[in-house]
């Protein structure tokens, strides 16, 4: 097992990465503050891992609530199921919530923990690659709105993150690829060495080789933990982690939550960011081709769905947390491994990118 640390002073917490971690009660017991534990999962993950997870908390008063699986259910209505369970079973303000599942479960459980009795602890046990390398780390929580993705939420850090890479063996191929989009992101924003490694180890990752997965997950978490420690609430540098996301969130909202996976939308968004960067003269066409080739190698899409028009995309991008004073701030590339946040670009270049992307 490898242990990393998200260094946030009094709110610091460990990330445990390894195999056969589910079921190890000693790993999580120290992170439970009170005597009550509510495990939140979904219909898909429940049948694989709920029973084993409940045994990790056997010395506590435990219960579970099962949400409907899918990004389209990441909303306030489904969130209320968690509050209903907490209130109907008289869970107190020392209750610990446990998120067992992918990014949707993690985001919703974390948001419920941030809100219930004005804040209770929670633990992340991510079971998808995307959640393991991205959404489970950093304390971003929330739900979607029909007008915009993740526009309702809170920053609420977990007590710990438990990443059992064995859970990836039950993940379908499409979800695995979606997670690899976020892995590629870390190489693009500030880790050229990692990007090179990904190009050379794409086949091993797609084949779910444990050594390759362990390395990629640990490197991704390490890169993210460093940025989060520097800028917990995204007032500056942390926004780099949104490479491809302003485009991607617009695609998810416009195309329909659940019709395209978050990682797939981000993959397209990274291709668009690369194209935009090339139009600005920051990176070469060869760099764009190299980025696109790796994304395609990971079995991910690279083009905006035909159903979405450029004007619709632009309108949706204007409903984004990074918009300031009416300007869409984008994360773009000055080189592979060197990303910047900017609103200094000709809007015509953005429209060209949306039209041709």
C-alpha positions in Angstrom: 0.0 0.0 0.0 1.2 3.5 -0.8 0.1 6.5 1.3 0.0 10.0 0.0 -0.9 13.2 1.9 -3.1 16.1 1.0 -1.4 18.8 3.0 -4.0 21.3 4.2 -2.8 22.0 7.8 -5.5 20.9 10.3 -7.6 19.5 7.4 -4.9 17.3 6.0 -5.8 13.7 5.1 -4.2 10.6 3.7 -4.8 8.8 0.4 -4.4 5.1 0.7 -3.6 3.3 -2.6 -3.3 -0.4 -3.0 -4.9 -3.8 -3.6 -7.3 -5.7 -1.3 -8.0 -2.6 0.9 -11.7 -3.1 1.0 -12.6 -4.9 4.2 -9.6 -3.6 6.2 -11.3 -2.1 9.2 -8.1 -0.9 10.8 -7.6 1.4 7.8 -10.7 3.5 8.4 -11.5 3.2 12.1 -9.2 6.0 13.1 -10.9 8.4 10.7 -14.4 7.9 12.1 -15.2 10.6 14.7 -18.4 9.3 16.3 -20.3 6.0 16.5 -22.6 6.3 13.5 -21.7 5.6 9.9 -23.9 5.9 6.8 -22.5 4.3 3.6 -23.8 5.9 0.4 -23.5 3.9 -2.8 -25.5 3.2 -6.0 -27.3 0.3 -7.6 -24.3 -0.8 -9.7 -21.6 -0.7 -7.0 -23.8 -2.1 -4.2 -23.8 -5.6 -5.5 -20.0 -5.7 -5.8 -18.7 -3.9 -2.8 -21.3 -2.8 -0.3 -21.2 -5.8 2.0 -17.4 -5.8 2.1 -17.4 -2.1 2.9 -19.9 -2.4 5.7 -17.5 -4.9 7.4 -14.9 -2.2 7.5 -17.2 -0.3 9.9 -18.6 -3.2 11.9 -17.7 -1.7 15.3 -19.9 1.2 14.5 -23.7 1.7 14.1 -24.0 1.4 10.4 -26.7 1.9 7.7 -26.7 2.4 4.0 -28.6 4.3 1.3 -28.5 3.4 -2.4 -28.8 6.0 -5.1 -29.8 5.6 -8.7 -26.7 5.2 -10.9 -25.9 7.9 -13.5 -24.9 11.5 -14.0 -28.4 12.4 -14.9 -29.4 11.7 -11.3 -26.8 13.9 -9.7 -29.4 16.4 -8.6 -31.1 17.8 -5.5 -34.0 15.4 -5.7 -31.7 12.3 -5.5 -29.6 14.1 -2.9 -32.6 14.2 -0.6 -32.5 10.4 -0.3 -29.3 10.8 1.8 -30.9 13.4 4.0 -34.0 11.3 4.4 -31.9 8.3 5.6 -29.9 10.5 8.0 -33.0 12.1 9.5 -35.3 9.1 9.6 -32.6 7.1 11.4 -31.7 9.9 13.8 -28.1 10.3 12.8 -26.3 12.9 14.8 -23.8 15.6 14.0 -20.9 13.2 14.7 -22.0 10.9 12.0 -19.5 9.9 9.3 -20.7 9.5 5.8 -18.9 7.1 3.5 -19.0 7.6 -0.3 -18.7 4.2 -2.0 -18.8 4.6 -5.8 -17.8 6.8 -8.6 -17.6 10.6 -9.0 -21.4 11.1 -8.8 -21.7 9.2 -5.5 -18.6 11.0 -4.1 -19.8 14.4 -5.1 -23.3 13.9 -3.7 -22.1 12.3 -0.5 -19.6 15.0 0.1 -22.2 17.7 -0.5 -24.6 16.0 1.9 -21.8 15.8 4.5 -21.1 19.5 4.0 -24.8 20.4 4.6 -26.1 17.9 7.2 -26.3 19.7 10.5 -24.0 22.3 9.0 -21.2 19.8 8.4 -20.3 16.2 9.3 -17.2 14.2 8.4 -17.0 11.9 5.4 -14.7 9.3 3.8 -14.1 8.7 0.1 -13.9 5.1 -1.2 -13.9 5.6 -5.0 -14.5 2.6 -7.2 -14.0 4.1 -10.7 -10.7 5.3 -12.1 -12.1 8.8 -12.7 -13.1 9.1 -9.1 -9.8 7.6 -7.9 -7.6 10.1 -9.8 -9.7 13.2 -9.6 -13.1 13.7 -7.9 -12.3 11.9 -4.6 -9.3 14.2 -3.9 -9.6 17.9 -3.2 -12.9 18.4 -1.4 -15.1 19.6 -4.3 -18.6 18.4 -3.8 -22.0 19.2 -5.4 -24.8 18.4 -7.7 -25.8 19.5 -11.2 -28.5 21.8 -12.4 -30.3 21.6 -15.7 -28.6 24.9 -16.7 -25.1 24.0 -15.6 -22.9 21.2 -14.2 -21.6 21.4 -10.6 -23.0 24.8 -10.1 -24.5 23.9 -6.7 -21.9 22.7 -4.1 -19.4 23.3 -1.4 -15.8 22.7 -0.6 -15.7 19.9 2.1 -12.5 17.8 2.5 -12.8 14.1 3.4 -11.2 12.5 6.4 -9.3 10.0 4.1 -9.5 8.5 0.6 -9.2 4.7 0.3 -8.3 3.6 -3.3 -8.5 -0.1 -3.8 -7.4 -0.7 -7.4 -9.0 -4.1 -7.4 -12.3 -2.4 -7.9 -11.2 -1.4 -11.4 -11.5 -5.1 -12.5 -15.3 -4.8 -12.4 -15.3 -1.4 -14.3 -16.6 -1.5 -17.9 -14.2 -0.5 -20.6 -16.0 2.8 -21.4 -15.7 3.9 -17.8 -12.1 2.9 -17.6 -11.3 5.1 -20.7 -13.3 8.0 -19.2 -11.0 7.8 -16.1 -7.9 7.8 -18.3 -9.0 11.2 -19.7 -8.4 12.8 -16.3 -5.1 10.9 -16.0 -3.9 12.5 -19.3 -4.9 15.9 -18.0 -2.2 15.8 -15.3 0.4 15.1 -17.9 -0.8 18.0 -20.0 -1.0 20.7 -17.3 2.3 20.3 -15.5 3.9 16.9 -15.9 5.5 16.3 -19.3 7.4 13.2 -17.9 4.1 11.6 -17.0 2.6 12.4 -20.4 5.6 10.7 -22.0 5.1 7.7 -19.7 1.4 7.5 -20.6 2.2 7.4 -24.3 4.5 4.4 -23.7 2.1 2.6 -21.3 -1.3 3.2 -22.8 -1.7 -0.5 -23.7 -0.8 -1.6 -20.1 -3.4 0.7 -18.7 -6.1 -0.4 -21.1 -5.2 -4.0 -20.2 -5.7 -3.1 -16.5 -2.2 -4.2 -15.5 -2.0 -3.5 -11.7 1.5 -2.1 -11.7 0.7 0.4 -14.5 -2.6 1.4 -12.8 -1.0 1.8 -9.4 1.6 4.1 -10.8 -0.8 6.2 -12.9 -3.2 6.6 -10.0 -0.5 7.5 -7.5 1.1 10.0 -9.9 -2.2 11.6 -10.7 -3.2 11.9 -7.0 0.3 13.3 -6.2 0.0 15.9 -8.9 -3.5 16.9 -7.8 -2.6 16.9 -4.0 0.2 19.3 -4.6 -2.0 21.8 -6.5 -4.8 21.5 -3.9 -2.4 22.1 -1.1 -1.3 25.4 -2.8 -4.8 26.6 -3.7 -7.6 24.7 -1.8 -10.5 26.9 -2.9 -9.5 27.5 -6.5 -8.7 31.1 -6.3 -5.8 30.7 -8.6 -3.6 27.8 -9.6 -6.1 25.0 -8.9 -8.2 26.2 -11.9 -5.5 24.5 -14.0 -7.1 21.2 -13.1 -10.1 22.3 -15.2 -8.2 21.8 -18.5 -10.8 20.7 -21.0 -13.6 21.1 -18.4 -15.2 24.4 -19.6 -15.7 22.8 -23.0 -16.5 19.5 -21.4 -19.1 20.7 -19.0 -20.9 22.6 -21.9 -20.9 19.3 -23.8 -22.4 17.4 -20.9 -25.1 20.0 -20.2 -26.0 20.5 -23.9 -25.8 16.8 -25.0 -27.6 15.6 -21.8 -26.2 14.3 -18.5 -25.6 10.6 -18.8 -25.6 10.5 -22.6 -21.9 11.2 -22.6 -19.6 10.4 -19.7 -17.7 13.2 -17.9 -14.3 11.8 -18.9 -15.4 11.6 -22.5 -16.6 15.2 -22.5 -13.3 16.2 -20.9 -11.3 14.3 -23.5 -13.1 16.3 -26.3 -12.5 19.5 -24.2 -8.8 18.8 -24.0 -8.7 18.4 -27.8 -10.5 21.7 -28.2 -8.1 23.4 -25.7 -5.2 22.1 -27.7 -6.7 23.4 -31.0 -7.3 26.8 -29.4 -3.8 26.9 -28.1 -2.4 26.2 -31.5 -4.6 29.0 -33.0 -3.0 31.3 -30.5 0.4 30.1 -31.7 1.3 28.7 -28.3 1.7 25.0 -29.4 2.4 23.4 -32.8 0.1 21.4 -34.9 2.4 18.5 -34.2 1.6 18.9 -30.5 -2.1 18.9 -31.2 -1.7 15.7 -33.2 0.3 14.1 -30.4 -2.3 15.0 -27.8 -5.2 13.8 -30.0 -3.4 10.6 -30.8 -3.0 9.7 -27.1 -6.7 10.5 -26.4 -7.7 8.3 -29.3 -5.4 5.6 -28.1 -7.3 5.6 -24.8 -10.5 4.9 -26.7 -11.9 8.4 -26.1 -13.8 10.8 -28.4 -12.1 13.8 -29.8 -14.9 15.8 -31.5 -18.0 17.7 -30.3 -21.2 15.6 -30.9 -22.8 16.7 -34.2 -26.0 17.5 -32.3 -24.3 20.4 -30.6 -23.9 23.6 -32.5 -21.1 26.2 -31.9 -23.5 28.9 -30.8 -25.1 26.6 -28.2 -21.7 25.5 -26.9 -20.7 29.2 -26.5 -23.9 30.0 -24.6 -23.4 27.0 -22.3 -19.7 27.9 -21.7 -20.8 31.3 -20.4 -22.5 29.4 -17.5 -19.3 28.4 -15.9 -17.7 29.0 -12.5 -14.6 30.4 -14.2 -16.5 33.2 -16.0 -15.5 36.6 -14.6 -16.8 40.0 -15.7 -18.5 38.3 -18.6 -15.3 36.8 -19.9 -14.8 33.0 -20.4 -11.5 32.1 -18.8 -10.0 29.0 -20.4 -7.2 26.7 -19.4 -4.9 26.5 -22.4 -1.5 25.1 -23.2 1.7 27.0 -23.7 3.4 23.6 -24.1 2.7 20.0 -23.3 3.2 20.0 -19.6 2.6 23.7 -19.2 -0.9 25.0 -18.8 -2.1 28.6 -18.1 -5.5 30.2 -17.3 -6.4 33.1 -19.5 -9.2 35.3 -20.9 -6.8 37.1 -23.2 -7.7 35.7 -26.6 -9.7 36.8 -29.7 -13.3 35.5 -29.3 -13.2 34.8 -33.0 -10.6 32.1 -32.4 -12.8 30.5 -29.8 -15.7 30.4 -32.2 -13.5 28.9 -34.9 -12.4 26.2 -32.5 -16.1 25.4 -31.6 -17.1 25.4 -35.3 -14.3 23.1 -36.4 -14.0 21.0 -33.3 
